[in-house]
Amino acid sequence: MFESLTEKLNTIFKTITGRGRLTETNVRDALKEVRLALLEADVNYKVVKNLVEDIRRRAVGREVLESLTPGQQLIKIVNEELSRLMGGVRYGLELSGRTPHSLMLVGLQGSGKTTTAAKLARLLLKQGRHPYLIPADIYRPAAVDQLIKLGHQIEVPVYPADTTKQPEEICLDALSKASRELADVLIIDTAGRLHVDKELMAELVEIKAKINPVEILLVADAMTGQDAVNVAKRFDESLDITGVILTKMEGDARGGAALSIKAVTDKPIKFIGVGEKIDALEPFYPDRMASQILGMGDVLSLIEKVQTDFDEKEAKKLEKKLRKKQFDLEDFQLQLKQIKKIGSLDQILGMMPGVGELKKLKQFKPDGRELVKVEAIINSMTRNERRNYKIINGSRRRRIAKGSGCKVQDVNRILKNFTQTKKIMERFSRTGLPNMGSLFG
Amino acid sequence: MFFKKKDTEKDIKNADPGTNLVQRLQQGLAMTRSTLTGRLDRLFFGKKEITDDLLEELEEILFTSDIGVATTQELIDSVQKKVERKELKDPEKLKFALRDHILSFLEVQAVSHLSPEPGEPLVIMVIGVNGVGKTTTIGKAAQRYILQGKKVMLVAADTFRAAAVEQLGIWGERVGADVVKQKTGADPSAVVFDGLAAAISREIDVVLIDTAGRLHTKINLMEELAKIHRVAGRKLPGAPHEVWLILDATTGQNAISQAETFNNALGLTHIVLTKLDGTAKGGIVVGISRQLKIPIKYIGIGEKIDDLRPFNARDFVQAIFD
């Protein structure tokens, strides 16, 4: 349902277009949809309640910009409000004062602390720092092993913790050893624990008191549901955290937890984890997160990723074409080539608006091998066919199938999906970069 | 946690100063429960008629339990209709109607699946996204089977995550189960193939296969999982007999997408809901049961070896309203 929030709002506003102002009455139904969309994205119930009230206040009376429909105008306001709530600006690590600095990673079990510790170490290493990893998880079997192995991979020293000792002792010993080894940033990987476990929460308070870290980062899973507020609140109350790292952002979760956590702690989200590889850690951008929560795709991230690989001129040309509704198979062929340069398909798809709708297409399957097939089919078309798919009749289809080594059904399928894709793309063309390569099978 | 009140009270009486963490946790929860009445009871206390405010508060309970938009709307709509038709007037009855409705979603038939031939091991494949507690659940499940007198083998097919093999090895030692493993980086299908061969020759009763956590959106990794499944069936026809999806109770609506995708790829036979010892209600399984009709086998309520309990739908629904 969430995929088509813009569409839904447009339907609601359809009856009242022409009026150039958002009013109490025409906004009411639209806000109901916004509310459900946020709940569907796992934003906490109470947070949603406050948020919708704020948006109502900001929206009513606003003029609708000439270039926008009322639905788009409202989305714009919602998007701005979400971005504002999640920080507005970007925060890096706060590494000031005397070295060595200590960072402490805390969170629930399975949120991704150990992997994140290694990712942070690698990032710091690249920035010319001398990180030192400290495994303070004496409970989970082989947790220390895991960090030692990860440290080895990125060539960062790891304190060989003795799991028979208490975590705060381990940290103190590691601190003196790190200083001797001339490390300047210590990253403490603590054991996962429940926020309601008084004993284990006290252990963290103890470590904090002994080590006096400059950063205490809550590592939270982007897929977390309503409980995110309880978890973040308790960790913040006990430890006064300095920031948040959201993990597992490469999946298809909307990540409403980001909003909930920010709302209850008012602490910045500093990084996001976007994969299992050690370099998959990125800065957090509130505006992009806002569009993701709203299901509008991470258009900005895509643009950035594409920038180095994607020919900007071509992109502009394409955008122009889309505006004029002239997107054809030739453009698509070009896109396929660009996509190959950029990288993994599902990663790109995740960042694109409208993907939710594409997934609803029956045969939609972003599969690398399918892509080869699609390319072969388009390559077997004549230039005229690519420019005007409407001329591709039965006999042309048979020829294309033969030429590409596929079945006629494959050709039909591609053409059908192409037309559907074209529609979707044209709808989104107003908001940003064209939706690339969405014709898979 | 879902213990009937009586059990919990009994636990407190029997508790001595040297009780373990789990018992202490239970006591703590029981205390909270005795000082506060349930969310729902508080909500209905003293109310004589069903008002819009009451329905809104009801909606809040459902949403904050992660029951999700679609399921919550269906539940509230059905209540509202009954109120309009004057079938429901008494708030007290509303409470029971709602409980029964949720129960009807949760009580699903077993998914039909093959059983092992006599003399062959029961093979269970355990899957899920990263960090949901697959390895821990396997350790605890192994313990349950061993207590039933079964010979258990653990197969370390998570050859990706650093030290995952070691983690499973430690669980094997703890519960007294054989562990079949290769080096990190080995082909997981090969590990499973060898594991099943060993299980057959050692006359093992239950084989638990630990797979690497993977996000359901990663196509290559999902294909790898399908391959493990196929290879298991090649070594031992009918295997894996059961496929358990592990879900984290703190997960929100994304769990539906996880369940759908894993179910499409492998065909799930059971769901295990972990980490219910926190404040998350795990309401997401209501929507999943309603949609996919896959039964929930166990719940995980702590890190201790015996913290895996059979799922009880009534207790679960009770806990949502507590």
Boltz contact constraints between the chains, C-beta under 6 A:
constraints:
  - contact:
      token1: [A, 36]
      token2: [B, 69]
      max_distance: 6.0
  - contact:
      token1: [A, 39]
      token2: [B, 63]
      max_distance: 6.0
  - contact:
      token1: [A, 39]
      token2: [B, 69]
      max_distance: 6.0
  - contact:
      token1: [A, 40]
      token2: [B, 69]
      max_distance: 6.0
  - contact:
      token1: [A, 40]
      token2: [B, 253]
      max_distance: 6.0
  - contact:
      token1: [A, 42]
      token2: [B, 252]
      max_distance: 6.0
  - contact:
      token1: [A, 42]
      token2: [B, 253]
      max_distance: 6.0
  - contact:
      token1: [A, 45]
      token2: [B, 60]
      max_distance: 6.0
  - contact:
      token1: [A, 45]
      token2: [B, 63]
      max_distance: 6.0
  - contact:
      token1: [A, 45]
      token2: [B, 64]
      max_distance: 6.0
  - contact:
      token1: [A, 110]
      token2: [B, 131]
      max_distance: 6.0
  - contact:
      token1: [A, 112]
      token2: [B, 131]
      max_distance: 6.0
  - contact:
      token1: [A, 141]
      token2: [B, 167]
      max_distance: 6.0
  - contact:
      token1: [A, 141]
      token2: [B, 170]
      max_distance: 6.0
  - contact:
      token1: [A, 142]
      token2: [B, 163]
      max_distance: 6.0
  - contact:
      token1: [A, 142]
      token2: [B, 166]
      max_distance: 6.0
  - contact:
      token1: [A, 142]
      token2: [B, 167]
      max_distance: 6.0
  - contact:
      token1: [A, 145]
      token2: [B, 163]
      max_distance: 6.0
  - contact:
      token1: [A, 145]
      token2: [B, 166]
      max_distance: 6.0
  - contact:
      token1: [A, 146]
      token2: [B, 162]
      max_distance: 6.0
  - contact:
      token1: [A, 146]
      token2: [B, 163]
      max_distance: 6.0
  - contact:
      token1: [A, 149]
      token2: [B, 162]
      max_distance: 6.0
  - contact:
      token1: [A, 149]
      token2: [B, 163]
      max_distance: 6.0
  - contact:
      token1: [A, 150]
      token2: [B, 162]
      max_distance: 6.0
  - contact:
      token1: [A, 194]
      token2: [B, 278]
      max_distance: 6.0
  - contact:
      token1: [A, 196]
      token2: [B, 278]
      max_distance: 6.0
  - contact:
      token1: [A, 223]
      token2: [B, 251]
      max_distance: 6.0
  - contact:
      token1: [A, 223]
      token2: [B, 254]
      max_distance: 6.0
  - contact:
      token1: [A, 224]
      token2: [B, 250]
      max_distance: 6.0
  - contact:
      token1: [A, 225]
      token2: [B, 66]
      max_distance: 6.0
  - contact:
      token1: [A, 225]
      token2: [B, 251]
      max_distance: 6.0
  - contact:
      token1: [A, 225]
      token2: [B, 252]
      max_distance: 6.0
  - contact:
      token1: [A, 226]
      token2: [B, 64]
      max_distance: 6.0
  - contact:
      token1: [A, 226]
      token2: [B, 66]
      max_distance: 6.0
  - contact:
      token1: [A, 227]
      token2: [B, 250]
      max_distance: 6.0
  - contact:
      token1: [A, 227]
      token2: [B, 279]
      max_distance: 6.0
  - contact:
      token1: [A, 227]
      token2: [B, 280]
      max_distance: 6.0
  - contact:
      token1: [A, 230]
      token2: [B, 279]
      max_distance: 6.0
  - contact:
      token1: [A, 251]
      token2: [B, 215]
      max_distance: 6.0
  - contact:
      token1: [A, 251]
      token2: [B, 217]
      max_distance: 6.0
  - contact:
      token1: [A, 252]
      token2: [B, 217]
      max_distance: 6.0
  - contact:
      token1: [A, 252]
      token2: [B, 257]
      max_distance: 6.0
  - contact:
      token1: [A, 253]
      token2: [B, 254]
      max_distance: 6.0
  - contact:
      token1: [A, 346]
      token2: [B, 217]
      max_distance: 6.0
